[in-house]
Amino acid sequence: MSLLREIQDAAVDGSTSLAVVLRKCMVLAARLGHEPFKRWVDAELNGYPPGADLPPYRHVGGIASIGTLAGPLGAMLNRVPLPLAPIPADVRDHYDHVEFREGVAKLEEMARPDPEGRDLVSRWSGDLIAQVADKYYQGYRLLEAYMEIPKNAVVGVLDVVRNKALKFALEIEEEAPAAGETSPGTKPVPDARVAQIFNTFIMGGAQNVAVGSPAAVQHAQQIQAGDLNALKRFLIDRGLEEGDVAELEAAIGEDPPPKRDQPLGKRVSVWLGNMATKAASGAWKAGTAAASDLLTAAVKAYYGLP
């Protein structure tokens, strides 16, 4: 079997480690004599060092943060979605997305299903928690917080790399079926054509991997302030049960309306935490990350908050 067919078969076979696919690509890169392809394969195998440019597909946005808060008389709020507004603007970008610089073998290890269904976490720094501890829910202090990174985000990164390797091998085979068996020092495919294929199928078409639904959040922000029926319809259309929506309606009725730059009320905050827990258990259609952004945006839109 030719090297190009080996790469294709390994890339198509999901049970074959991506590291194996890329090692075969490393041999192909040497036989093609194309340095940019060599560097890409090496970076995907061994990781991107700090400061090195990271491909867009290794940036994952829409990451939710979850926190635990302590209140009076030992009251606790667990797994509460945390909006990013209280975080200082100069560091806020570090808490809504993650960069994956690890080599593919490490990413495959990270993507393995957890027996308890847990996602990956990246904990907030202690200094940040201390700085924003009293800026979320009135009467409560933030004890711990972390970014919750769904494993399917890592799977998405791996799929992008696997697909790029497959497309590259297919295009090279179309140009020269025996390109993988060429003798050292020969050029089975002209440099200009290899560069074109590389720029199109490896460097091109690289969209950021996103978690959550920015479009849904944007739509939530179109809910008119004070329009409770619109809020309820919006949530039901996105998979919430009528009982959960009724609990939110009751919480809104019990809490005083929050003002700008003030935390949401206690009852609504508890409801948001409960919904995040429900999303994490798989009981709701959206994942935890999507639920956090979506529900918070919808409630704030109802209150007329930015």
LORO-490468 format. One line per 8 residues: number of its first residue (from 1); their letters; for each residue x, y, z of N, C-alpha, C. Coordinates in Angstrom, 1 decimal. Layout:
NUM> a> X/Y/Z/X/Y/Z/X/Y/Z  ...;
// end
This chain:
1> msllreiq> 0.9/-1.2/0.0/0.0/0.0/0.0/0.9/1.2/0.0  0.5/2.2/-0.8/1.3/3.5/-0.8/1.2/4.3/0.5  2.2/5.1/0.7/2.2/6.0/1.9/0.9/6.9/1.9  0.6/7.4/0.7/-0.6/8.3/0.7/-1.9/7.5/1.1  -2.0/6.3/0.6/-3.2/5.5/1.0/-3.1/5.1/2.5  -1.9/4.9/3.0/-1.8/4.6/4.4/-2.3/5.8/5.3  -1.9/7.0/4.8/-2.4/8.2/5.5/-3.9/8.4/5.5  -4.4/8.1/4.3/-5.9/8.3/4.1/-6.6/7.3/4.9;
9> daavdgst> -6.2/6.0/4.9/-6.9/5.0/5.6/-6.8/5.2/7.1  -5.6/5.7/7.6/-5.5/5.9/9.0/-6.3/7.1/9.5  -6.4/8.1/8.6/-7.2/9.3/8.9/-8.7/9.0/9.0  -9.1/8.2/8.1/-10.5/7.8/8.1/-10.9/6.9/9.2  -10.0/6.1/9.7/-10.3/5.2/10.8/-10.1/5.9/12.1  -11.3/6.2/12.7/-11.3/6.9/14.0/-10.6/6.2/15.1  -10.4/4.9/15.0/-9.7/4.2/16.1/-8.2/4.3/16.0  -7.7/4.8/14.9/-6.3/5.0/14.7/-5.9/6.4/15.4;
17> slavvlrk> -4.9/6.3/16.2/-4.4/7.6/16.9/-4.0/8.6/15.9  -4.4/9.8/16.1/-4.0/10.9/15.3/-2.5/11.1/15.2  -1.8/10.7/16.3/-0.4/10.8/16.3/0.2/9.9/15.3  -0.4/8.7/15.0/0.1/7.8/14.0/-0.1/8.4/12.6  -1.3/9.0/12.4/-1.5/9.7/11.1/-0.5/10.8/10.9  -0.2/11.6/11.9/0.8/12.7/11.7/2.2/12.2/11.5  2.6/11.1/12.1/3.9/10.5/11.9/4.1/10.1/10.4  3.0/9.5/9.9/3.1/9.2/8.4/3.1/10.4/7.6;
25> cmvlaarl> 2.5/11.5/8.0/2.5/12.8/7.3/3.9/13.4/7.4  4.6/13.1/8.5/6.0/13.6/8.6/6.9/13.0/7.6  6.7/11.7/7.3/7.5/11.0/6.2/7.1/11.6/4.9  5.8/11.9/4.7/5.4/12.5/3.4/6.0/13.9/3.2  6.0/14.6/4.3/6.6/16.0/4.2/8.0/15.9/3.8  8.8/15.0/4.3/10.2/14.8/4.0/10.3/14.5/2.5  9.5/13.6/2.0/9.6/13.2/0.6/9.1/14.3/-0.4  8.2/15.1/0.1/7.8/16.3/-0.7/8.8/17.4/-0.6;
33> ghepfkrw> 9.6/17.4/0.4/10.5/18.5/0.6/9.9/19.9/0.9  8.7/19.8/1.6/8.0/21.1/1.8/8.1/21.5/3.3  8.9/22.5/3.6/9.2/22.9/5.0/8.0/23.3/5.7  7.1/24.2/5.2/5.9/24.6/5.9/5.0/23.4/6.4  4.9/22.4/5.6/4.1/21.2/6.0/4.8/20.4/7.1  6.2/20.3/7.0/7.0/19.7/8.0/6.7/20.4/9.4  6.8/21.8/9.3/6.7/22.5/10.6/5.3/22.3/11.2  4.2/22.3/10.3/2.9/22.1/10.8/2.7/20.7/11.5;
41> vdaelngy> 3.2/19.7/10.8/3.1/18.4/11.4/3.9/18.3/12.7  5.1/18.9/12.7/5.9/18.8/14.0/5.1/19.5/15.1  4.5/20.7/14.8/3.8/21.4/15.9/2.6/20.7/16.4  1.9/20.0/15.4/0.7/19.3/15.9/1.1/18.0/16.7  2.2/17.4/16.3/2.7/16.3/17.1/3.3/16.7/18.5  4.1/17.7/18.5/4.8/18.0/19.7/4.3/19.2/20.5  3.3/19.9/19.9/2.7/21.1/20.6/3.3/22.4/20.1  2.6/23.4/20.4/3.0/24.8/20.0/3.5/25.5/21.3;
49> ppgadlpp> 4.8/25.9/21.3/5.4/26.5/22.5/4.8/27.8/22.7  4.9/28.3/24.0/4.4/29.7/24.3/5.0/30.7/23.4  4.2/31.6/23.0/4.6/32.7/22.1/4.5/32.3/20.6  4.4/31.0/20.3/4.3/30.7/18.9/2.9/30.9/18.4  2.7/31.3/17.1/1.4/31.5/16.6/0.6/30.2/16.6  -0.7/30.4/17.1/-1.5/29.2/17.2/-2.6/29.3/16.2  -2.8/28.2/15.4/-3.9/28.2/14.4/-5.2/28.5/15.0  -6.1/29.1/14.3/-7.4/29.5/14.8/-8.2/28.3/15.4;
57> yrhvggia> -8.1/27.1/14.8/-8.9/26.0/15.3/-8.4/25.5/16.6  -7.3/26.0/17.1/-6.9/25.6/18.5/-7.3/26.7/19.5  -8.0/27.7/19.1/-8.7/28.6/20.0/-10.1/28.2/20.2  -10.6/28.0/21.4/-12.0/27.6/21.7/-12.6/28.7/22.5  -13.7/29.2/22.0/-14.4/30.3/22.6/-15.7/29.9/23.2  -16.4/30.8/23.9/-17.7/30.5/24.5/-17.6/29.6/25.8  -16.4/29.7/26.5/-16.3/28.9/27.6/-17.0/29.5/28.8  -17.7/28.7/29.6/-18.4/29.2/30.7/-17.6/29.0/32.0;
65> sigtlagp> -17.8/29.9/32.9/-17.2/29.8/34.3/-18.3/29.5/35.3  -17.9/28.6/36.2/-18.8/28.1/37.2/-18.2/28.5/38.6  -19.1/28.8/39.6/-18.5/29.2/40.9/-19.3/28.6/42.0  -18.7/28.7/43.2/-19.4/28.3/44.5/-19.3/29.5/45.4  -20.5/29.9/45.9/-20.6/31.1/46.8/-21.1/30.7/48.1  -20.6/31.5/49.1/-21.1/31.3/50.5/-21.9/32.5/51.0  -23.0/32.2/51.7/-23.8/33.3/52.1/-24.0/33.3/53.6  -25.0/34.0/54.1/-25.3/34.1/55.5/-25.8/32.8/56.1;
73> lgamlnrv> -25.5/32.5/57.3/-26.0/31.3/58.1/-25.6/30.0/57.4  -24.5/30.0/56.7/-24.0/28.8/56.1/-24.6/28.5/54.8  -25.4/29.4/54.2/-26.0/29.1/52.9/-25.0/29.0/51.8  -25.2/28.2/50.9/-24.3/27.9/49.8/-25.0/28.0/48.5  -24.3/28.5/47.5/-24.8/28.4/46.1/-23.7/27.6/45.3  -24.1/26.5/44.8/-23.1/25.6/44.1/-23.4/25.6/42.6  -22.3/25.5/41.9/-22.3/25.4/40.4/-23.2/26.6/39.8  -22.8/27.8/40.2/-23.5/29.0/39.7/-22.8/29.5/38.5;
81> plplapip> -23.5/29.7/37.4/-22.8/30.3/36.2/-22.4/31.8/36.6  -21.2/32.1/36.2/-20.6/33.4/36.5/-20.4/34.3/35.3  -21.2/35.4/35.2/-20.9/36.3/34.1/-19.5/36.9/34.2  -19.0/37.4/33.1/-17.6/37.9/33.1/-17.5/39.4/33.4  -18.7/40.1/33.5/-18.6/41.5/33.6/-17.8/42.0/34.8  -17.9/41.3/36.0/-17.1/41.8/37.2/-15.6/41.7/37.0  -15.1/40.8/36.1/-13.7/40.6/35.9/-13.1/41.9/35.3  -11.9/42.3/35.7/-11.3/43.5/35.1/-11.1/43.3/33.6;
89> advrdhyd> -11.4/44.4/32.9/-11.4/44.3/31.4/-10.0/43.9/30.9  -8.9/44.2/31.5/-7.6/43.9/31.0/-7.3/42.4/31.0  -8.0/41.6/31.8/-7.8/40.2/31.9/-9.0/39.4/31.5  -10.1/40.0/31.2/-11.4/39.3/30.9/-11.3/38.3/29.7  -10.5/38.7/28.7/-10.4/37.8/27.6/-9.8/36.4/27.9  -9.1/36.4/29.0/-8.5/35.1/29.4/-9.5/34.1/30.0  -10.7/34.6/30.3/-11.7/33.8/31.0/-12.9/33.5/30.2  -12.8/33.7/28.9/-14.0/33.3/28.0/-13.5/32.4/26.9;
97> hvefregv> -12.2/32.1/26.8/-11.8/31.2/25.8/-10.5/30.5/26.3  -10.2/29.4/25.7/-8.9/28.6/26.0/-8.1/28.4/24.7  -6.8/28.2/24.9/-5.9/27.9/23.8/-5.4/26.4/24.1  -5.4/25.6/23.1/-4.9/24.3/23.2/-3.5/24.2/22.5  -2.4/24.2/23.3/-1.1/24.2/22.7/-0.5/22.8/22.8  -1.2/21.9/23.4/-0.6/20.5/23.6/-0.5/19.8/22.2  0.4/18.8/22.2/0.5/17.9/21.0/-0.8/17.0/21.0  -1.0/16.4/19.8/-2.3/15.6/19.6/-2.4/14.4/20.6;
105> akleemar> -1.3/13.8/20.9/-1.4/12.7/21.9/-1.9/13.1/23.2  -1.5/14.3/23.7/-2.0/14.8/24.9/-3.5/15.2/24.8  -3.8/15.8/23.6/-5.2/16.2/23.4/-6.1/14.9/23.4  -5.6/13.8/22.8/-6.4/12.6/22.7/-6.6/12.1/24.1  -5.6/12.2/25.0/-5.8/11.8/26.4/-6.8/12.6/27.1  -6.8/14.0/26.8/-7.7/14.9/27.4/-9.2/14.6/27.0  -9.3/14.1/25.7/-10.6/13.9/25.1/-11.3/12.6/25.6  -10.6/11.7/26.2/-11.2/10.5/26.6/-12.3/10.7/27.6;
113> pdpegrdl> -13.4/10.0/27.4/-14.6/10.1/28.2/-14.3/9.9/29.7  -14.8/10.7/30.6/-14.6/10.5/32.0/-15.7/9.5/32.5  -15.3/8.6/33.3/-16.4/7.6/33.8/-17.5/8.3/34.5  -17.3/9.5/35.1/-18.4/10.2/35.8/-18.9/11.3/34.9  -18.5/11.4/33.7/-19.1/12.4/32.8/-18.6/13.8/33.0  -17.5/13.9/33.7/-17.0/15.3/34.0/-16.2/15.9/32.8  -16.3/17.2/32.7/-15.6/17.9/31.7/-14.3/18.4/32.3  -13.5/19.1/31.5/-12.2/19.6/31.9/-12.4/20.9/32.6;
121> vsrwsgdl> -11.5/21.3/33.5/-11.6/22.6/34.2/-10.3/23.3/34.2  -10.4/24.6/34.2/-9.3/25.5/34.4/-9.6/26.5/35.5  -9.0/26.4/36.6/-9.4/27.2/37.8/-8.9/28.6/37.7  -9.8/29.5/38.2/-9.5/30.9/38.3/-8.3/31.1/39.3  -7.6/32.1/39.2/-6.5/32.4/40.1/-7.1/32.9/41.4  -6.4/32.6/42.5/-6.9/33.1/43.8/-7.0/34.6/43.9  -6.0/35.3/43.3/-6.1/36.7/43.3/-7.3/37.3/42.6  -7.7/36.7/41.5/-8.9/37.1/40.8/-10.2/36.9/41.7;
129> iaqvadky> -10.2/35.7/42.3/-11.4/35.4/43.1/-11.5/36.4/44.3  -10.4/36.7/44.9/-10.4/37.7/46.0/-10.9/39.0/45.5  -10.5/39.4/44.3/-10.8/40.7/43.8/-12.3/40.9/43.4  -12.9/39.8/43.0/-14.3/39.9/42.6/-15.3/39.2/43.5  -14.8/38.7/44.7/-15.6/37.8/45.5/-17.0/38.4/45.9  -17.1/39.7/46.1/-18.4/40.3/46.5/-19.1/41.0/45.4  -18.8/40.7/44.1/-19.4/41.4/43.0/-20.4/40.6/42.2  -20.8/39.5/42.8/-21.8/38.6/42.0/-23.2/38.7/42.6;
137> yqgyrlle> -23.4/38.1/43.8/-24.7/38.0/44.4/-24.7/38.6/45.8  -25.7/39.5/46.0/-25.7/40.2/47.2/-25.8/39.3/48.4  -24.9/39.6/49.4/-24.8/38.8/50.6/-24.0/37.5/50.5  -23.5/37.3/49.3/-22.7/36.1/49.1/-21.3/36.4/48.6  -20.3/35.5/49.0/-18.9/35.7/48.6/-18.5/34.5/47.7  -17.8/34.8/46.7/-17.3/33.8/45.8/-16.1/33.0/46.5  -16.3/31.7/46.6/-15.2/30.9/47.3/-14.3/30.2/46.3  -14.8/29.8/45.2/-14.0/29.1/44.1/-14.7/29.3/42.8;
145> aymeipkn> -13.9/29.3/41.7/-14.4/29.4/40.4/-13.5/28.7/39.4  -14.1/28.3/38.3/-13.3/27.6/37.3/-14.0/27.7/36.0  -13.2/27.6/34.9/-13.7/27.5/33.6/-14.0/26.1/33.3  -15.2/25.8/32.7/-15.6/24.4/32.4/-15.5/24.2/30.9  -14.6/23.3/30.6/-14.2/23.1/29.2/-14.8/21.7/28.7  -15.8/21.7/27.9/-16.4/20.5/27.4/-15.4/19.6/26.7  -15.4/18.3/26.9/-14.4/17.5/26.2/-14.7/17.5/24.7  -15.9/17.7/24.3/-16.2/17.7/22.9/-15.5/18.9/22.2;
153> avvgvldv> -15.1/19.9/22.9/-14.3/21.0/22.3/-12.9/20.5/21.9  -12.4/19.6/22.7/-11.1/19.0/22.4/-11.2/18.0/21.2  -12.3/17.3/21.2/-12.6/16.4/20.1/-12.7/17.2/18.8  -13.3/18.4/18.9/-13.5/19.2/17.7/-12.1/19.6/17.1  -11.2/20.0/18.0/-9.8/20.3/17.6/-9.2/19.2/16.9  -9.3/18.0/17.5/-8.7/16.8/16.9/-9.3/16.5/15.5  -10.6/16.6/15.4/-11.2/16.3/14.1/-10.8/17.3/13.0  -10.6/18.6/13.4/-10.1/19.5/12.4/-8.7/19.1/11.9;
161> vrnkalkf> -7.8/18.7/12.8/-6.4/18.3/12.3/-6.5/17.0/11.5  -7.3/16.0/11.9/-7.5/14.8/11.2/-8.0/15.1/9.7  -9.0/15.9/9.6/-9.6/16.3/8.3/-8.6/17.0/7.4  -7.7/17.8/8.0/-6.7/18.6/7.2/-5.7/17.6/6.7  -5.2/16.7/7.5/-4.3/15.7/7.0/-4.9/14.8/5.9  -6.1/14.4/6.0/-6.8/13.6/5.0/-6.9/14.4/3.7  -7.4/15.6/3.8/-7.6/16.4/2.5/-6.2/16.7/1.8  -5.2/16.9/2.6/-3.9/17.2/2.0/-3.4/15.9/1.3;
169> aleieeea> -3.5/14.8/1.9/-3.1/13.5/1.3/-3.9/13.2/0.0  -5.2/13.5/0.0/-6.0/13.2/-1.1/-5.6/14.1/-2.3  -5.3/15.4/-2.0/-5.0/16.3/-3.1/-3.6/16.0/-3.7  -2.6/15.6/-2.8/-1.3/15.2/-3.3/-1.4/14.0/-4.2  -2.3/13.0/-3.8/-2.4/11.8/-4.5/-3.0/12.1/-5.9  -3.9/13.1/-6.0/-4.5/13.5/-7.3/-3.4/14.0/-8.2  -2.4/14.8/-7.6/-1.4/15.3/-8.4/-0.3/14.3/-8.8  0.0/13.4/-7.9/1.1/12.4/-8.1/0.8/11.2/-7.2;
177> paagetsp> 0.1/10.1/-7.7/-0.2/9.0/-6.9/1.0/8.3/-6.2  2.2/8.4/-6.8/3.3/7.8/-6.2/4.2/8.7/-5.4  3.7/9.9/-5.0/4.5/10.9/-4.4/5.1/10.4/-3.1  4.4/9.5/-2.4/4.9/9.0/-1.1/6.1/8.0/-1.3  6.3/7.5/-2.5/7.4/6.5/-2.7/8.5/7.1/-3.5  8.6/8.4/-3.6/9.7/9.0/-4.4/11.0/8.8/-3.8  12.1/8.9/-4.6/13.4/8.7/-4.2/13.9/10.0/-3.5  14.8/10.0/-2.6/15.4/11.2/-2.0/15.9/12.2/-3.0;
185> gtkpvpda> 15.7/13.5/-2.8/16.2/14.5/-3.7/15.4/14.8/-4.9  14.3/14.0/-5.1/13.4/14.3/-6.3/12.2/15.1/-5.8  11.5/15.7/-6.8/10.3/16.5/-6.4/9.1/15.9/-7.2  8.4/15.0/-6.5/7.2/14.4/-7.2/6.1/15.4/-7.6  6.0/16.5/-6.8/5.0/17.5/-7.1/5.8/18.8/-7.0  5.5/19.7/-8.0/6.2/21.0/-8.0/6.0/21.8/-6.7  7.0/22.5/-6.3/6.9/23.2/-5.0/5.7/24.2/-5.0  5.5/24.8/-6.1/4.4/25.8/-6.2/3.1/25.1/-5.9;
193> rvaqifnt> 2.9/23.9/-6.5/1.6/23.2/-6.4/1.5/22.7/-4.9  2.5/22.2/-4.3/2.5/21.7/-2.9/2.1/22.9/-2.0  2.7/24.1/-2.3/2.4/25.2/-1.5/1.0/25.6/-1.6  0.4/25.5/-2.8/-1.0/25.9/-3.0/-1.9/25.0/-2.3  -1.6/23.6/-2.4/-2.4/22.7/-1.6/-2.3/22.9/-0.1  -1.1/23.1/0.4/-0.9/23.4/1.8/-1.7/24.6/2.3  -1.6/25.7/1.5/-2.2/26.9/1.9/-3.7/26.8/1.9  -4.2/26.0/1.0/-5.7/25.8/0.8/-6.3/24.9/1.9;
201> fimggaqn> -5.6/23.7/2.1/-6.2/22.7/2.9/-5.6/22.6/4.3  -4.5/23.1/4.6/-3.9/23.1/5.9/-4.1/24.5/6.6  -3.7/25.5/5.9/-3.8/26.9/6.5/-5.1/27.5/6.3  -5.8/27.1/5.3/-7.2/27.7/5.0/-8.3/26.9/5.7  -9.4/27.5/5.6/-10.6/26.9/6.2/-10.5/26.6/7.7  -9.7/27.4/8.4/-9.5/27.1/9.9/-10.4/28.1/10.7  -11.6/27.6/11.0/-12.5/28.4/11.8/-12.2/28.1/13.3  -12.4/29.1/14.1/-12.3/28.9/15.6/-13.4/27.9/16.0;
209> vavgspaa> -13.0/27.0/16.9/-14.0/26.1/17.5/-14.7/26.9/18.6  -16.1/26.8/18.6/-16.9/27.6/19.5/-17.7/26.7/20.4  -17.9/27.0/21.6/-18.7/26.3/22.5/-19.9/27.2/22.9  -21.1/26.7/22.9/-22.2/27.6/23.2/-22.8/28.1/21.9  -23.7/29.0/21.9/-24.3/29.6/20.7/-24.4/31.1/20.8  -23.4/31.8/20.2/-23.4/33.3/20.3/-24.7/33.8/19.6  -25.2/33.1/18.6/-26.4/33.6/17.9/-27.6/33.6/18.9  -27.7/32.5/19.6/-28.8/32.4/20.6/-28.7/33.4/21.7;
217> vqhaqqiq> -27.4/33.7/22.2/-27.3/34.7/23.2/-27.6/36.1/22.6  -27.2/36.3/21.4/-27.6/37.6/20.8/-29.1/37.7/20.7  -29.8/36.6/20.3/-31.2/36.7/20.2/-31.9/36.9/21.5  -31.3/36.3/22.6/-31.8/36.5/23.9/-31.8/38.0/24.3  -30.8/38.7/23.9/-30.6/40.1/24.2/-31.7/40.9/23.5  -32.4/40.3/22.6/-33.5/41.1/21.9/-34.8/41.0/22.6  -34.9/40.2/23.7/-36.1/40.2/24.6/-36.3/41.6/25.2  -37.5/42.1/25.0/-37.8/43.4/25.5/-37.9/43.4/27.1;
225> agdlnalk> -37.3/44.4/27.7/-37.3/44.5/29.1/-38.7/44.5/29.7  -38.9/43.6/30.7/-40.2/43.5/31.3/-41.2/42.6/30.6  -40.8/42.0/29.5/-41.7/41.1/28.7/-41.6/39.7/29.2  -42.3/39.4/30.3/-42.1/38.0/30.9/-42.5/36.9/29.9  -43.6/37.2/29.2/-44.1/36.1/28.2/-43.0/35.8/27.2  -42.4/36.9/26.7/-41.3/36.7/25.7/-40.2/35.9/26.3  -39.8/36.2/27.5/-38.8/35.4/28.2/-39.1/33.9/28.3  -40.4/33.7/28.7/-40.8/32.3/28.9/-40.8/31.5/27.6;
233> rflidrgl> -41.3/32.2/26.5/-41.4/31.5/25.2/-40.0/31.2/24.7  -39.1/32.2/24.9/-37.7/32.0/24.5/-37.1/30.7/25.2  -37.3/30.6/26.5/-36.7/29.5/27.2/-37.3/28.2/26.9  -38.6/28.1/26.7/-39.3/26.9/26.3/-38.9/26.5/24.9  -38.7/27.4/24.0/-38.3/27.1/22.6/-36.9/26.5/22.6  -36.1/26.7/23.7/-34.8/26.2/23.7/-34.6/25.0/24.6  -35.7/24.4/25.0/-35.7/23.1/25.6/-35.9/23.1/27.1  -36.2/24.2/27.7/-36.5/24.2/29.2/-37.9/23.6/29.4;
241> eegdvael> -38.0/22.9/30.5/-39.3/22.4/30.8/-40.2/23.5/31.4  -41.5/23.3/31.2/-42.4/24.4/31.7/-42.3/24.6/33.2  -42.1/23.5/33.9/-41.9/23.6/35.4/-40.7/24.5/35.8  -39.6/24.3/35.0/-38.4/25.1/35.3/-38.7/26.6/35.0  -39.4/26.8/33.9/-39.7/28.2/33.6/-40.7/28.8/34.6  -41.6/28.0/35.1/-42.5/28.5/36.2/-41.7/28.9/37.4  -40.7/28.1/37.7/-39.9/28.4/38.9/-39.1/29.7/38.7  -38.7/30.0/37.5/-38.0/31.3/37.3/-39.0/32.4/37.4;
249> eaaigedp> -40.2/32.2/36.9/-41.2/33.2/37.0/-41.5/33.6/38.5  -41.6/32.5/39.3/-41.8/32.7/40.8/-40.6/33.4/41.4  -39.4/33.1/41.0/-38.2/33.7/41.5/-38.1/35.2/41.2  -38.5/35.5/39.9/-38.5/36.9/39.5/-39.5/37.7/40.3  -40.7/37.1/40.6/-41.7/37.7/41.4/-41.2/38.0/42.9  -40.4/37.1/43.4/-40.0/37.2/44.8/-38.8/38.2/45.0  -37.9/38.2/44.0/-36.7/39.1/44.1/-37.0/40.5/43.7  -36.4/41.5/44.4/-36.5/42.9/43.9/-35.7/43.0/42.6;
257> ppkrdqpl> -36.2/43.9/41.7/-35.5/44.0/40.4/-34.1/44.6/40.6  -33.1/43.9/40.0/-31.7/44.4/40.2/-31.5/45.7/39.4  -30.6/46.5/39.9/-30.3/47.7/39.2/-29.0/47.5/38.4  -28.7/48.4/37.5/-27.4/48.3/36.8/-26.2/48.2/37.7  -25.3/47.4/37.3/-24.0/47.1/38.1/-24.3/46.5/39.5  -25.5/46.0/39.7/-25.8/45.2/40.9/-26.1/43.8/40.5  -25.8/42.9/41.5/-26.0/41.4/41.2/-27.5/41.1/41.1  -27.7/40.0/40.4/-29.1/39.5/40.3/-29.5/39.0/41.7;
265> gkrvsvwl> -30.9/39.0/41.9/-31.4/38.6/43.2/-31.1/37.2/43.6  -31.3/36.9/44.9/-30.9/35.6/45.4/-31.7/34.5/44.8  -33.1/34.6/44.6/-33.9/33.5/44.1/-33.5/33.2/42.7  -33.3/34.3/41.9/-33.0/34.1/40.5/-31.6/33.5/40.4  -30.7/33.9/41.2/-29.3/33.3/41.2/-29.4/31.8/41.5  -30.2/31.4/42.5/-30.3/30.0/42.8/-30.9/29.3/41.7  -31.8/29.8/41.0/-32.5/29.2/39.8/-31.4/29.0/38.7  -30.6/30.0/38.5/-29.6/29.8/37.4/-28.6/28.7/37.8;
273> gnmatkaa> -28.2/28.6/39.1/-27.3/27.6/39.5/-28.0/26.2/39.3  -29.2/26.1/39.6/-29.9/24.8/39.5/-30.0/24.4/38.0  -30.2/25.4/37.1/-30.3/25.0/35.7/-28.9/24.6/35.2  -27.9/25.2/35.7/-26.5/24.8/35.2/-26.3/23.4/35.7  -26.7/23.0/36.9/-26.5/21.7/37.4/-27.3/20.7/36.5  -28.5/21.1/36.1/-29.4/20.3/35.3/-28.7/20.1/33.9  -28.2/21.2/33.4/-27.5/21.1/32.0/-26.3/20.1/32.1  -25.6/20.2/33.2/-24.4/19.4/33.3/-24.8/17.9/33.4;
281> sgawkagt> -25.9/17.6/34.0/-26.4/16.2/34.1/-26.9/15.6/32.8  -27.1/16.5/31.8/-27.6/16.1/30.5/-29.1/16.1/30.4  -29.8/16.7/31.5/-31.2/16.7/31.5/-31.8/17.8/30.6  -31.0/18.7/30.2/-31.4/19.8/29.3/-30.7/19.7/28.0  -31.3/20.2/26.9/-30.7/20.0/25.6/-29.3/20.7/25.5  -29.1/21.8/26.1/-27.9/22.5/26.0/-26.8/22.0/27.0  -25.6/22.2/26.7/-24.5/21.8/27.6/-24.4/22.9/28.6  -23.5/22.7/29.6/-23.3/23.6/30.7/-22.8/25.0/30.2;
289> aaasdllt> -21.9/24.9/29.3/-21.3/26.2/28.8/-22.4/27.0/28.1  -23.1/26.4/27.2/-24.2/27.1/26.4/-25.3/27.6/27.4  -25.6/26.8/28.4/-26.7/27.1/29.3/-26.3/28.4/30.1  -25.1/28.4/30.6/-24.7/29.6/31.4/-24.8/30.9/30.7  -24.3/30.9/29.5/-24.4/32.2/28.7/-25.8/32.5/28.3  -26.5/31.5/27.8/-27.8/31.7/27.3/-28.8/32.2/28.4  -28.9/31.5/29.5/-29.8/31.8/30.5/-29.5/33.1/31.2  -28.2/33.4/31.4/-27.9/34.7/32.0/-28.2/35.8/31.1;
297> aavkayyg> -27.9/35.7/29.8/-28.3/36.7/28.8/-29.8/36.9/28.7  -30.6/35.9/28.8/-32.0/36.0/28.7/-32.6/36.7/29.9  -32.1/36.3/31.1/-32.6/37.0/32.3/-32.2/38.4/32.4  -31.0/38.7/32.0/-30.6/40.1/32.0/-31.3/41.0/31.0  -31.6/40.3/29.9/-32.4/41.1/28.9/-33.8/41.4/29.4  -34.4/40.5/30.1/-35.7/40.7/30.7/-35.6/41.9/31.7  -34.5/42.0/32.5/-34.4/43.0/33.4/-33.9/44.3/32.8  -33.6/44.3/31.5/-33.1/45.5/30.8/-31.6/45.8/31.2;
305> lp> -30.9/44.8/31.6/-29.5/45.0/32.0/-28.6/44.7/30.8  -27.4/45.4/30.7/-26.5/45.1/29.6/-25.8/43.8/29.8;
// end
